[in-house]
Amino acid sequence: MSSNVKMEKIVSLCKRRGFIFPSSEIYGGLNSCWDYGPMGVELKHNVKNAWWKAIVQERDDVVGIDTSIMMHPSIWKASGHIDSFTDPLVECKSCHLRWRAGEINNERCPQCGGELTEPHMFNLMFKTFMGPIEEETDTIYLRPETAQGMFVDFENVLTTSRKKLPLGIAQIGKSFRNEITPGNFIFRTREFEQMELEYFVKPGTDEHWLDYWVKERFNWYIKLGIREENLRLRQHSKEELAHYAKGCYDIEYLFPMGWSELEGIANRSDYDLTQHAKYSGKDLRYYDGESKERYIPYIIEPSGGVDRSVLALLIDAYREEIVEGETRVVLRLQPSLTPMKAAILPLSKNERLTPLAKKVYAQLCPSFMTCYDDSQSIGRRYRRQDEIGTPFCITIDFESLEDNQVTIRERDSLAQIRVPIEELEKTLAAKLSGEPFEATPLWATRQK
Ligand code: ATP
């Protein structure tokens, strides 16, 4: 089973409208690397801000940090990444393509049917050297997850924030994995961004908090506007659990290639702090003032991908609709997520309209991400805004010069209302936060 939207349509829209481009494209691109363009960077910021607001800003029990990508190499020894962050790799003896052994069904190369080599383990961490001498002792790694930053900073955060358990530490940042088979656009890449929360709890309360976070995170995606029928929870079987995990759920989305992971929520037990205490020689036990005990906290980890969320949101919001006999593509994203909140569209480039249109633009842009567009016909400009999901288009016409009013057109209903310019900012703010858009339908007030 897969969603109705084809991935090519999303890739094409992203390119056409400046959401996401292939990285280094003028040099032929770099496999699995993508750049976020002017629209994509706004959408991505909005997703990250929504996560930060729900996880850090609105909660008293979570604080945020931003740790470095390069970390002490012993961290990866302690965490188990050097020994076991591996995938079994096989290579085709004829065409030399490489595959993850788990992806192969019939022991032949999926590309050419050739014979495959025996699997060998391949470490997914990117290695580099710190300093001018390339010696084994100077080897460091690009982090393959942001989580270790929260574990090794636990004590510093606990002391400086003066908080008690349960305590969450949250971080958004880049991670790197030398994936054998990246693909499906931004779904699996070698450089990506994660939104991770490490929630430290008293042992014995861990199962309660795992349930709690599974529900919280599932509902977060629904609140962002993803349709519930395209989301599901999948519990990991005992055999599938990572070596450190006591329990784990994936939140999956129905991507065009089928149900795939958006976020994992794991009960990591006391593994992480136990390992770091052992390798660093520091006592990382928590002193519980209430029970007067010292213990290593358990950790519940909701770990989501920024890029996978962006992809799921784009797919879920993508619609092709017939309006007056023509197909329009529209991104029905929630206004809090759209790159632009409003577009200023003077009816034409007429020199009498431009000054007023520019004035309205200057008035709105300190409060909302707003764009200005006066090229091509008004119809084409509406289509462009629909494709990037702009919830409101504001047209300035010759009547505006007389009555100081402008027309607001709503993206989904295509309904229009006319408002005085001095009311515009207030009206937009209200509509953007969900006030109903009661208006005459498009055909009744349509611009000639
Ligand atoms: P997968 O099974 O898809 O490889 P994973 O189980 O290895 O994912 P985690 O280690 O749990 O992933 O990472 C947490 C989240 O980080 C994932 O749910 C996903 O959203 C994101 N993520 C992981 N690897 C990648 C990648 N290569 N590209 C983009 N996002 C990723």
Residues whose N, C-alpha, C, O or C-beta is under 5 A from the ligand:
A	BS01	ATP	E179 I186 F187 R188 T189 F192 Q194 E261 L262 E263 G264 S303 G304 G305 R308
